């Protein structure tokens, strides 16, 4: 299995005395996404999802994207998605222009 690993990752993340499990943990830390970055990505996805859409025909697509962004944001505990007063305001601000039609 080790022969399948890029020499760069092997030398960067694994000391000769480390186990495969330790190496894997080190490798994951070196190339993985941090919890902070993951949360920031979820926050940005949420912010993108609450941008107003232009065409009422896009409602179902927008709603699907919003639901997915909310689920990820809530999982990552993005504050705007966990506070019902905040996310309902965002939601209605986005959909009100079309609700009046």
HUZI-V504672 format. One record per backbone hydrogen bond with DSSP energy under -0.5 kcal/mol. CO is the residue of the C=O (numbers start at 0). NH is the residue of the N-H. E is the energy in kcal/mol with one decimal. If there is no record, write none. Layout:
<<CO | NH | E> <CO | NH | E>>
This chain:
<<0 | 3 | -1.7> <1 | 4 | -1.7> <5 | 9 | -2.2> <6 | 10 | -2.5> <7 | 11 | -2.1> <8 | 12 | -2.6> <9 | 13 | -1.3> <14 | 17 | -1.8> <18 | 22 | -2.5> <19 | 23 | -2.6> <20 | 24 | -2.2> <21 | 25 | -2.5> <22 | 26 | -2.9> <23 | 27 | -2.6> <24 | 28 | -2.0> <25 | 29 | -2.2> <26 | 30 | -2.3> <27 | 31 | -2.1> <33 | 37 | -2.5> <34 | 38 | -2.3> <35 | 39 | -2.5> <36 | 40 | -2.6> <37 | 41 | -2.0> <38 | 42 | -2.4> <39 | 43 | -2.4> <40 | 44 | -2.3> <41 | 45 | -2.2> <42 | 46 | -2.6> <43 | 47 | -2.6> <44 | 48 | -1.9> <45 | 49 | -1.3> <47 | 50 | -1.2> <54 | 57 | -2.4> <55 | 58 | -1.6> <57 | 61 | -3.1> <58 | 62 | -3.0> <59 | 63 | -2.2> <60 | 64 | -2.3> <61 | 65 | -2.8> <62 | 66 | -2.7> <63 | 67 | -2.2> <64 | 68 | -2.6> <65 | 69 | -2.8> <66 | 70 | -2.4> <67 | 71 | -2.2> <68 | 72 | -2.8> <69 | 73 | -2.9> <70 | 74 | -2.0> <71 | 75 | -2.3> <72 | 77 | -3.0> <73 | 76 | -0.9> <77 | 80 | -1.8> <77 | 81 | -1.0> <78 | 81 | -0.9> <78 | 82 | -1.3> <81 | 83 | -0.7> <82 | 85 | -0.8> <82 | 86 | -2.4> <83 | 87 | -2.2> <84 | 88 | -1.1> <85 | 89 | -2.4> <86 | 90 | -2.7> <87 | 91 | -2.8> <88 | 92 | -2.4> <89 | 93 | -1.7> <90 | 94 | -2.1> <91 | 95 | -2.2> <94 | 97 | -1.1> <94 | 98 | -1.8> <95 | 99 | -1.5> <97 | 100 | -0.9>>
